[in-house]
Amino acid sequence: MKYLVGAALVMAAWATPVLASDEVTYRVEAHGGWDRVTVGGGGDEGITYGLAVGVDIPLGSVAFIGFEGSADLSTTKECFGSVAFGRFCEKAGRDLGAVVRVGVNVSKGLKLYALGGYSNARITDSFTSTIGSSKVSTNGDGYRLGAGAEIKLGKAAYTKLEYRYSNYEAGYARHQVIGGLGLAL
């Protein structure tokens, strides 16, 4: 136990100057783009859009580590059948993410990064027929991997392009290409 406390004190002392640095960047952004959802063998495409907040901490003059939380919605929906004989639909709902970004500052205004972390998506299944309808929503836990580029636009604004792959439970996966506009605070 005393080694654990000692290690925690050393880590806190090491991290304090890094967190106090003027170069720590807090970010808030809006993003949107292409969303491809696959379930089992089938899939469909739509649009995803959402918000993210994060912080980037420099690791020397070239590298950085960042933490980001995001909340997205999607228009992606796939349906089979007809109302007369029964129509089954599956809709991608909200998608929450918490990721770590690790990257390099290629130039003064360009960052390249890889990301990985946790993702949680809501999936809504519905069945409609002439007799009635029913709807069930479930949440799927999974992981998210991706890569992106961020370009500075002036002092505080930035734009980004990012690819994200998320894999959830029960054969549910998602590919996304998003663009975003944000403010670095």
Sequence and secondary structure as in RCSB ss.txt:
>XXXX:A:sequence
MKYLVGAALVMAAWATPVLASDEVTYRVEAHGGWDRVTVGGGGDEGITYGLAVGVDIPLGSVAFIGFEGSADLST
TKECFGSVAFGRFCEKAGRDLGAVVRVGVNVSKGLKLYALGGYSNARITDSFTSTIGSSKVSTNGDGYRLGAGAE
IKLGKAAYTKLEYRYSNYEAGYARHQVIGGLGLAL
>XXXX:A:secstr
 HHHHHHHHHHHHHHHHHHH TT EEEEEEEEEEEEEEETTEEEEEEEEEEEEEEEEEETTTEEEEEEEEEEEE 
 EEEEEETTTEEEEEEEEEEEEEEEEEEEEEETTEEEEEEEEEEEEEEEEEEE SS EEEEEEEEEEEEEEEEEE
EEETTTEEEEEEEEEEE STTEEEEEEEEEEEEE 
